[in-house]
């Protein structure tokens, strides 16, 4: 998979555009084009159908510990500020950031070296000293380094100490090398030397990925977008765009129980936009500032929560496989104890080998967390923290709860057993944008296929699962005469009642096939001379290239049968 080719296809064929592109774009925000919005909508609809509306059919098929119910919500993006204080986001939802003293840009501390590996100036410098691999042991060459600084370095890395003051940087570096003949430099160490004009108390400086300048010490940066509710704009009017959809479900727990008569175990699902002020949004739509989540909060009895955690972890992993992700590029990784959030009893990440990552590395696609009763307790009693291995309400300097909960009793009363308890929660949390990106990456292919004359020609295709394909079928008249366009139009209008279909009568039929292959259309109908004789039409399969004839009246049923297979 070539990420540059995938990004190019997305722009060329209308899957994804940079937001506000005509004004230079806005980093971390993306717009879905005509085909992209269909693909993403299909991903969300597949998730909703499989996880929510079809759950009764799947109970016995997926190994659920017992029958359960599912329902949905659509909560507001802006909520009462106290929600985020009691949930812990107000105090804890942050990343560590560093600021470049030269270019003033922000960088996430845990992304610095990953960004340096991809930085243009680092690649240029490595080429100038003939480093072909990050693990090469390099013999320091001050002449080549100085030449690079005077030529390419001034443009690519103007903030680098080597560029700003080469004589001082190179002289004391050379002195260190002379005083320690056994000293070997790998590229990361050498970059730290070249970014350091004078050693600080902390030693060598880490260079800025953007300009090579020196970075400040890491400091906390809250990721929530702040906004104002009301006309006055005072401090009391401050609110936040939600950084996750989960909290809307928790604060509506009692409303759902009281209004819909669901019984534990049951799940509440929600699809909606969330916002995080990412310091370094990157990798196309993988890390964005505005994104869409598909989340379930599944409420169960504490004694049964371990079994439900395993159930949802395994079921969510299998969902991606069934919709086309390759098993060798998908992994289920349990978090180590030191990785777990303070509220988590257990967490597993479903990870995918995205093509923009180094070989062998995986990026998070979905997290499945065992949250115990942390959230319902927090919104009832106040913000919780872990102390001596137990969750307790955090107290302020005055000895009172730092952030008060709602004071509402969010316990669940089982009318059949007369038992009252706070349910435990299992949370499968997926990103609609990341899932869409993963399906796009997995589907991208380049191969050869015969054209209309039987000659092998190169083609680009998206081998999307038919359920996810933006266009389900295309309809072609072989030629624009002999009544073929009229029959094709009738078939197109008939299919359009049930599916998203496309009509195309422009160019040779082979080129029309190629255009549909490139956007992932699984089936193409061609009206030809035989159609005029017996009312049959050719249906061509995108992946196998198999062609068969079906009656015009059976075309819709044929598509439906294949989509449900």
DABEL-V797484 format. One record per helix or strand of 3 or more residues. SS is the DSSP state (@ for helix, = for strand). FROM is the first residue (numbers start at 1). TO is the last residue. If there is no record, write none. Layout:
{{SS;FROM;TO} {SS;FROM;TO}}
This chain:
{{@;3;12} {=;16;18} {@;21;23} {=;30;32} {@;34;53} {@;55;58} {=;69;72} {@;81;87} {@;89;92} {=;94;100} {=;106;108} {@;109;118} {@;120;128} {@;142;156} {@;161;164} {@;166;179} {@;187;194} {=;219;222} {=;226;228} {@;235;237} {=;238;241} {@;246;251} {@;253;260} {=;266;275} {=;290;300} {@;302;322} {@;327;329} {=;330;334} {@;337;339} {=;346;352} {=;363;372} {@;374;381} {=;384;387} {=;390;393} {=;412;414} {=;419;421} {=;424;431} {@;432;443} {=;444;450} {=;456;462} {=;473;477} {@;484;496} {=;501;503} {@;509;519} {=;523;527} {@;529;534} {=;536;541} {=;547;551} {@;552;564}}
